Amino acid sequence: MKRRAWLTLGAVVLGGGGIATYAVASPSTDNAGDLQPKRPVKVYNLALKAPETGERELPRTETKQFSLLGISWTGATKRLDGKAQVRTRSIDTGAWTSWQDLETDADPVEDPDERAGARGASEPLWVGPSDGVEVQVVHEDGTTSAGLPSGLKVNLVDPGIATAAEQRDTGDDTDPAAYAEDVTPSPTPTATTPTAPPSTVPEPSIVSRAGWGADEKLSPDPSEYNADVKAVFVHHTAGSNDYTCAESASIVRAIYAYHTAPDPSGNGWNDIGYNFLVDKCGTIFEGRKGGVDLPVLGAHTYGWNRESTGIAVLGEYTATGASNAALTSVARIAAWKLGQYGVDPNSTVQLKAGATQNNLAGTSFTAGSLYTFNRVSGHRDGYATECPGNSLYAQLPTIRAWASGPVQGLKLTSLTGATLSGSTYWTKGAITAKWSATTPASLISKFEVLVDGKVVATASGTAISAGTTLAAGSHKVAVRAVHQSGKTATTSALTVVTDTTAPTFSTTPKITLRTGTVTTTAAPVTLGWKAADSQALKQVSLLSPTTATFGPTTTSSSRSAKPGTASVWSMKAYDVAGNTRTSSPSYTPMILQETSATKSGSWTTRSSTSYLGGKSYSSASKNASLTWTFTGKSAAWVVSRASTSGQAYVYVDGTKVATVDLKSSTTAYRQAIWTKSWSSSAKHTVKIVVVGTSGRPTITTDGLVYIK
């Protein structure tokens, strides 16, 4: 088994001859109700010691509270070839975390000779308010601790309370506006300070260094500037993603202090390394000083800082992707900074290597040579580091697309005020177009509704709909999105026809009697109609005396009507554009009893509750007849039927029209067995005559029903 040399900090003894030094902080007493007093940033350090021989316990060291930590060592250009782990104790719960790895592949400081006392360091780790720490560092390939750099320390940072927003009780989340204020003004142009060029896209809202509480005494050196910004490198700060957005300013302040506090407490860098930092809520913080609109030389991507700007997302994004809010803000900064130099964020560029090294993928770079990069690249593209994490790295194409334009995922989702029939929308004129897009609204300048290729309505980049009124006729309707870069995307056009002509009833709704059982409250009828439209009929609805809806090709429906009562049969026709036509004729079914007929021959009265009105007529006499005269447009003869029932002739207006057989295998009463209808109401005579059928001559008649 390979022997490992351990360097540790804590109050426990580790295996392999190592020692862990254990530090405990005194609890904070700064909270005072809802308003917390301001507290300065403080940085402490504890030296990591190698054991001399055997096991040895170090006394407990107490420090004040801290929220961020990292390890540093002598030699700003040296790398720590090993593994560093920490665990901390929460002030709130008193619980210890599990071991957490520190990222030790942080970029070395460029031009270290120009910054006396600068140290090599791991990436910082945000742990939240804590009062205890334990650290262990292991060299992977040595047999002694001599393989580790000298002067190893753990640096503990208390970010203090520095801004008005932090003094308030902000809860678990904070509106980005809580820290919003004008960014630090750019320095007056001099021989060494360039003029800020205008950008092709709007500048996003940025929290200034004063806004997040930067102590400018920690970075007294003047700013340095590049000639321009050719590329953007995206980073993550590592550590926890569980921070609240109310803590973001504290995290930025702590990272700044970790980088800049002079030895022996900190790393002695001249400023925070990143040009910009973004939290998970999308709040953008000014990083390195010098003017956000100027090409400030950062210290974020070793070998490539001279032609780029660096954006760090607060959090760790190896297994989990960054939020849409964070991606949006990164895209906005990238578009704005590159837009100052007329650069498309979704293009590539040749960058000159400032150092001879490899990146994470093993690509070799030689100082002074040119290499192709995406305009928006990940830290790992230029340096051998896992940063910005696998998940955020996979989101870089989205950032490029959002920053560059055109608008992505644009869809015309619906047209309210219009009805789709087949592939055509129909409207009476007023429509509202609704759309969606995957590009965030803050990167969109406006939306335009196009009718036949012309702009008829304009909406803001945050809008999701706009209305217009179309003239009569057929049109092509589309939505165009204008990205902040000026690039446009247009949806496929929809065909929309404006129709203001109402449907018609070419056949007025009418009822006619049909066969079936008749009662004193319901006579079987057929409701018939025919509707038409100049463009496209959608449906026809029955509104009274009952309700029903029918398709555009349906022209009849079996219904029932109450005898003796005038009923309005109201129907409404709809076309696909929403135009309507209503027709409401009135009809009354009437029952004529046998007693109202003119008799000839022999008829017998029968009584039963099964008959209409309780009575009926029966006859077995050949040629016996009953004659009814009425004024109406439909008639039905009502009978009783049995297996012994015979036949009868039916005459209409003196002409024989039918021979009706009343025989039935089952006995049935009040049966409308024969019906006839006319196109209009008129006076008619219906006569029934007994045939005298052999073996079953008897017929039983129960009256006549007609529609008037």
Secondary structure, 3 states (H helix, E strand, C coil): CCCCEEEEECEEEECCCEEEEEEEECCCCCCCCCCCCCECCEEEEEECECCCCCCCCCCCEEECCEEEEEEEECCCCCCCCEEEEEEEEECCCCCECCCEECCCCCCCCCCHHHCCCCCEECCCEEEEEEEEEEEEEEECCCCCHHHCCCCCEEEEEECCECCHHHHCCCCCCCCHHHCCCCCCCCCCCCCCCCCCCCCCCCCCCCECHHHHCCCHHHCCCCCCECCCCCEEEEEECECCCCCCHHHHHHHHHHHHHHHHCCCCCCCCCCCCCCCEEECCCCCEEECCCCCCCCCECCCCCCCCHHHEEEEEECECCCCCCCCHHHHHHHHHHHHHHHHCCCCCCCCEEEEECCCCEECCCCCEECCCCEEEEECEEEHHHHCCCCCCCHHHHHCHHHHHHHHHCCCCCCEEEEEEEEEEECCEEEEEEEEEEEEECCCCHHHEEEEEEEECCEEEEEEECCCCEEEEECCCEEEEEEEEEEECCCCEEECCCEEEEECCCCCEEEEEEEEEECCEECCCCCEEEEEEEEEECCCCEEEEEEEECCCEEECCCCCEEEEEECCCCCEECEEEEEECCCCEEEECCEECEEEECHHHCEEECCCEEEECCCCHHHEEEEECCCCCEEEEEEEEEEEEEEEEEECCCCEEEEEECCEEEEEEECECCCCEEEEEEEEEEEEEEEEEEEEEEECCCCCCCCEEEEEEEEEC
